Structures are given as structure tokens and as C-alpha cells.
Amino acid sequence: MSPTPQPDLEPYWMPFTPNRAFKKAPRIIHSAQGHYYTDAAGRQLLDGFSGLWTSGLGHCHPKIVAAVQEQVARLDYSMAFQVGNDKAFALAEKVVALAPEGFTRVFFTNSGSEAADTALKIALAYHRARGDGQRTRLIGREKGYHGVNFGGMSVGGILPNRKAFSAALLPGVDHIRHTHSLPDMAFSKGQPNWGAHLAEDFERVVQLHDASNIAALIVEPVSGSAGIIVPPLGYLQRLRQICDKHGILLIFDEVITAFGRLGAAFGADRFGVVPDIITTAKGLTNGVIPMGAVLVKESIYQALTNGPENLIELFHGYTYSGHPVAAAAGLATLQVYEEEESFAQARAIEAPFEELLHSLKGEPNVIDIRSIGLMGGVELAPREGAIGARGFEVFLQAFEDGVVIRSAGDILQFSPMFKSSQDELERIVETVRRALRNTP
Ligand SMILES: Cc1ncc(COP(=O)(O)O)c(C=O)c1O
């Protein structure tokens, strides 16, 4: 067999990656099956990150693969505006059936970033349609991540994502403070007891701008990209109360937390707090085909659809909104979640995952461990003058040792598959333990 020709690595400008360092020592995946990747050298790697929070059912799930193959041969694409495809309607019906009560409408996007910007635009359009068009301020939270488009970046609160684009961030945006505090919550399991009072910071922001100017508050129920910041007990409930008091829409960005990652269909279900708008992506199609969805309550849809029937109600959409192949992947994914009882499965392994992860307490440089559902974070003390170096070295060592996790700065992130065996969970944690012990 002739060897596969190696492509020139230079032309591809990789996302969120130090390109020059990567290309000197590339990590390239060639195939995947179930819980394992195979790299260029034929080496198997256990995927402890479920793709990029995407693939909780495992890679190349046969039912999703079959659905995509069938669909791409039957209807590859059809016009998305003024014409629809059968799969998009079927998927929207399934999504609302799974959603918390009151969510009746779904707008499809191609990614989480597009879902975030779509949600913000719907919030603005909603207030305007109700004659409350001065409500234009959008409120996010420090350390929040809502993707990389201008809206999501502006309400987001992760410094490096904003720094180079500072002058172009949306005007009229403010942020409430984040809830992370090592002295008060380090090594909490699940939701920290401390910190519900931090929701009062939202009242401060409301008092500063006046509620009559504020359209929406957007938060992730659990901050993912910032490093698994779990909401304190009572905190989300209080945000909901403040939104209700002031007529402000509450948007939950559930791009990570929807579809099983927290052992429930939605973070809203897990925490018992129902927002007005929910954004999703990742788990919607198990990562197989890019797709996002924005779910809204009936009242929001109604407010926006009471003009003349022949006129477009919302001047927004993407060429690939409701793409038939993505929708087919989504339908198959939701069906597999149901057949395999994936959300209950994820919930069932939450406790052993938590116990194993917390067994890393006391390992070198570990200053915090936090987890909820199948989301885990291990925070390391940064090396003097080299923030992120230690985390990256641990990631690299684990990778070389056959386990894929993620490092974001000095926070190691874990997102195991929903059907992970005890052996697999142990292997992920023990591989990281070895890496920690070998990393100065
Ligand atoms: C909460 C949240 N919102 C939005 C996004 C952006 O999604 P995408 O990368 O699909 O644009 C992400 C991605 O990780 C996310 O975690």
C-alpha cells in the first residue's frame, strides 16, 4: 500500500490554535470510531473531550452516519428562504418536544456563534415589535463565552477574545460580574454553596442603565470556555427573578449544556430555571454536521409575527439555516438520545466521574477542581511569567499518552462521552494524574 500523501500544512489557518507551534509538531486525526480517535500513525486516542463538547454519543454513530448518507443522496440542499425542506420542519418539531415547557419555536443556524447573535437580534426585535424599542442594551457576564461573532463577542467576557477588537465591540453592552472565587468555592462538588448573592450585581447594572433601556441578559448556565464555572446554588433563580421584575429577557446560552451534557435535555431542566430564549448547537447533531438552534417562547414569536401576513417578519437567516443534511443528522441524533436514554446515562456516570476527577486533589499544582454533569475542570497554578504553559504541557503529555482532554490557559477541561465505562473514566483521570506528576 502506498503511503497517504502528506498535505502541506501551511495553507490551513487553524482556529484558536498557535499555528506555527502546531505545524512544527502537528496532531492530526485521520478517523474515529466510538470513543476513540485514530491519528496519522494509526495510534488510538481515547477522546475525553467528546470532540469539542459535541459528540457525547461517540464518533461515527452508525444511525447518524446512515441518516446523513441517506439524506445527502436524497436531498442535498434546497433553497432556505421562501422554500423549506421536510427535515428542517421535522427537526424543529422534535426540538420543541424536548424543550422546557413554553418553548414552541425554533430558528436554525449553523453554529453556536450564529445562535448567540440570532438570539440577541431576536431580543432586540421583540422589544421593538412590542413598542418598547428603547430597550436596546444587551447585558452579558464577565468570563462568558458566546462565540466569536460581533454580538456574541461583545456580550462575552473573555479578555483575549475581545482585546484586539475592542474598538469594534457593540455599543450599549454591559457585563455583570462573574461568579468565580477560589477562596470561597475551591474544590466544590456540583453547585457551590457560596455566591448566590452575586446575582445582585445584575441589579446594580439595572440601576446604572435603567431597566427601560435593557433588552436582555445572556449567560451560560455553566460557563464552559472560561473553565467550568458552576452556578452557585440559587444564583440562576435570582437572575430569573430580576429579569422578571424588570421585563428583561433571559437568554441561556446552552451551546454546551443542552442535549445531555448535564444529564438532562437542557441546563434549564437541570437547574429548574426557565429562560425566555435558549441557544444550542454542538450536541444538536452530535457534532456530525454543523448546526445551531435558537429556541423561543411562543410569546416572543407572537410578538414578532403579528404584522401583514405576506411580509417577512424577521429580516435574518442564513443560506444554510435548516440545511437538510444537518437536520437529518439532528433528527437521528435526537432519536438516538431517546433510544439509548443518553441523558439518564450521562446522569448515571456523573457521580463516578466527579469522584475520579476530585481524586486529583493534592496532585502537583492543582488549585481547584470543579464539575457538574459530565463537565469537569481542573485548575492549575500558572507558572511564573508563563500563563497557560503548564496547562498546555499537561494536555500535550496526556495526548502523547493516548488521551485527549483540553487545556484553556491553565485550566484542564474534561467532557467525557455519555456512555463512558468506569475503565475509560479511570484511564482519562490516571493519564492526567501521570502528566501532572511529570509537569514541573
Ligand atoms: C456557550 C457557547 N456559546 C457559543 C459558542 C460558539 O459556538 P461555535 O464555536 O459553534 O460558533 C460556544 C462554543 O464553544 C459556547 O461554548
Ligand as a Chemical Component Dictionary entry (heavy atoms), coordinates in Angstrom:
data_LIG
# 
_chem_comp.id                   LIG 
_chem_comp.type                 NON-POLYMER 
_chem_comp.pdbx_formal_charge   0 
_chem_comp.three_letter_code    LIG 
# 
loop_
_chem_comp_atom.comp_id 
_chem_comp_atom.atom_id 
_chem_comp_atom.alt_atom_id 
_chem_comp_atom.type_symbol 
_chem_comp_atom.charge 
_chem_comp_atom.model_Cartn_x 
_chem_comp_atom.model_Cartn_y 
_chem_comp_atom.model_Cartn_z 
_chem_comp_atom.pdbx_ordinal 
LIG C1 C1 C 0 -21.632 28.723 25.359 1  
LIG C2 C2 C 0 -21.131 28.815 23.955 2  
LIG N1 N1 N 0 -21.709 29.660 23.101 3  
LIG C3 C3 C 0 -21.305 29.779 21.829 4  
LIG C4 C4 C 0 -20.251 29.012 21.354 5  
LIG C5 C5 C 0 -19.794 29.178 19.943 6  
LIG O1 O1 O 0 -20.115 28.084 19.194 7  
LIG P1 P1 P 0 -19.420 27.854 17.763 8  
LIG O2 O2 O 0 -17.986 27.590 18.029 9  
LIG O3 O3 O 0 -20.188 26.689 17.201 10 
LIG O4 O4 O 0 -19.636 29.091 16.970 11 
LIG C6 C6 C 0 -19.634 28.108 22.205 12 
LIG C7 C7 C 0 -18.519 27.265 21.733 13 
LIG O5 O5 O 0 -17.848 26.604 22.478 14 
LIG C8 C8 C 0 -20.065 28.016 23.546 15 
LIG O6 O6 O 0 -19.475 27.181 24.403 16 
# 
loop_
_chem_comp_bond.comp_id 
_chem_comp_bond.atom_id_1 
_chem_comp_bond.atom_id_2 
_chem_comp_bond.value_order 
_chem_comp_bond.pdbx_ordinal 
LIG C1 C2 SING 1  
LIG C2 N1 SING 2  
LIG C2 C8 DOUB 3  
LIG N1 C3 DOUB 4  
LIG C3 C4 SING 5  
LIG C4 C5 SING 6  
LIG C4 C6 DOUB 7  
LIG C5 O1 SING 8  
LIG O1 P1 SING 9  
LIG P1 O2 DOUB 10 
LIG P1 O3 SING 11 
LIG P1 O4 SING 12 
LIG C6 C7 SING 13 
LIG C6 C8 SING 14 
LIG C7 O5 DOUB 15 
LIG C8 O6 SING 16 
# 
